[in-house]
């Protein structure tokens, strides 16, 4: 696990996805200043934000948490032992990932409009 937020890894993932930090900020409902705080390791990200970042970048939540620093929570797996309503949680996770992806697509369409 990375000790601090690995901005180089996240920038490489954004580049591979054809996205900019500003688009990720929008997908997370953060301001550009807030996403810069994340990149400077001055703002921690929540488990929900980890899941959203993973969906947007097309990587696992575990990878996001690993490269985001030691105090970053990993979202609970939907099939973790002892979790009630596992099927509902799985469906909700898929819905949240889909919504994050759709939000990025809408933002890209708005950016590309003349």
C-alpha positions as CSV (number, residue, x, y, z in Angstrom):
1,X,0.0,0.0,0.0
2,X,1.3,3.4,-0.9
3,X,2.1,5.6,2.1
4,X,0.9,8.7,0.3
5,X,-1.4,9.5,-2.6
6,X,0.4,8.3,-5.8
7,X,-0.5,11.2,-8.2
8,X,1.7,9.7,-11.0
9,X,-0.3,6.4,-10.9
10,X,-3.6,8.3,-10.9
11,X,-2.5,10.7,-13.7
12,X,-1.4,7.7,-15.8
13,X,-4.8,6.0,-15.2
14,X,-6.6,9.2,-16.2
15,X,-4.5,9.5,-19.3
16,X,-5.1,5.9,-20.3
17,X,-8.9,6.5,-19.9
18,X,-8.7,9.7,-21.9
19,X,-9.8,11.8,-19.0
20,X,-8.6,14.9,-17.1
21,X,-8.6,15.6,-13.4
22,X,-11.5,18.0,-13.9
23,X,-13.7,15.3,-15.3
24,X,-12.9,13.0,-12.4
25,X,-13.7,15.9,-10.1
26,X,-17.1,16.3,-11.7
27,X,-17.8,12.5,-11.5
28,X,-17.1,12.8,-7.8
29,X,-19.1,16.0,-7.4
30,X,-15.9,17.8,-6.2
31,X,-14.6,21.2,-7.2
32,X,-11.3,21.5,-9.1
33,X,-9.8,22.8,-5.9
34,X,-11.0,19.7,-3.9
35,X,-9.6,17.3,-6.5
36,X,-6.2,19.1,-6.3
37,X,-6.3,18.7,-2.5
38,X,-6.7,14.9,-3.2
39,X,-3.7,15.0,-5.5
40,X,-1.6,16.9,-3.0
41,X,-2.6,14.3,-0.3
42,X,-4.4,17.0,1.7
43,X,-7.8,15.5,1.4
44,X,-8.7,11.9,2.1
45,X,-11.2,10.0,-0.1
46,X,-14.1,8.0,1.2
47,X,-15.0,4.4,0.4
48,X,-17.8,5.6,-1.9
49,X,-15.3,7.9,-3.7
50,X,-12.9,5.0,-4.1
51,X,-15.7,3.0,-5.7
52,X,-16.6,5.9,-8.1
53,X,-12.9,6.5,-9.1
54,X,-12.5,2.7,-9.7
55,X,-15.6,2.7,-12.0
56,X,-14.5,5.8,-13.9
57,X,-10.9,4.6,-14.4
58,X,-11.9,1.0,-15.0
59,X,-9.7,-0.4,-12.3
60,X,-10.4,-2.3,-9.1
61,X,-11.4,-0.4,-5.8
62,X,-8.5,-2.3,-4.2
63,X,-6.1,-0.7,-6.7
64,X,-7.5,2.8,-6.1
65,X,-7.3,2.4,-2.3
66,X,-3.7,0.9,-2.6
67,X,-2.4,3.9,-4.6
68,X,-4.4,6.5,-2.6
69,X,-2.5,6.1,0.6
70,X,-2.5,4.1,3.8
71,X,-5.6,5.6,5.4
72,X,-7.9,5.1,2.3
73,X,-10.8,2.8,3.0
74,X,-11.5,-0.1,0.6
75,X,-15.2,-0.4,-0.2
76,X,-16.7,-3.6,1.3
77,X,-17.2,-6.3,-1.2
78,X,-20.8,-7.1,-1.8
79,X,-20.2,-10.8,-1.1
80,X,-18.2,-10.4,2.1
81,X,-19.1,-12.9,4.8
82,X,-21.6,-11.6,7.3
83,X,-23.0,-8.9,5.1
84,X,-26.7,-8.8,5.0
85,X,-28.6,-8.0,1.8
86,X,-25.6,-9.0,-0.3
87,X,-27.5,-9.2,-3.5
88,X,-29.0,-5.7,-3.1
89,X,-25.6,-4.3,-2.2
90,X,-24.1,-5.9,-5.4
91,X,-26.9,-4.4,-7.5
92,X,-26.4,-1.0,-5.9
93,X,-22.7,-1.1,-6.5
94,X,-23.3,-1.8,-10.2
95,X,-25.8,1.0,-10.4
96,X,-23.4,3.4,-8.8
97,X,-20.6,2.4,-11.2
98,X,-22.9,2.8,-14.1
99,X,-24.1,6.2,-13.0
100,X,-20.5,7.3,-12.5
101,X,-19.7,6.1,-16.0
102,X,-22.7,7.9,-17.5
103,X,-21.8,11.1,-15.7
104,X,-18.4,11.1,-17.2
105,X,-19.9,10.5,-20.7
106,X,-22.3,13.3,-20.3
107,X,-19.5,15.6,-19.2
108,X,-17.4,14.6,-22.2
109,X,-20.4,15.3,-24.5
110,X,-20.9,18.7,-23.0
111,X,-17.2,19.5,-23.4
112,X,-17.2,18.4,-27.0
113,X,-20.2,20.6,-28.0
114,X,-19.3,23.8,-29.9
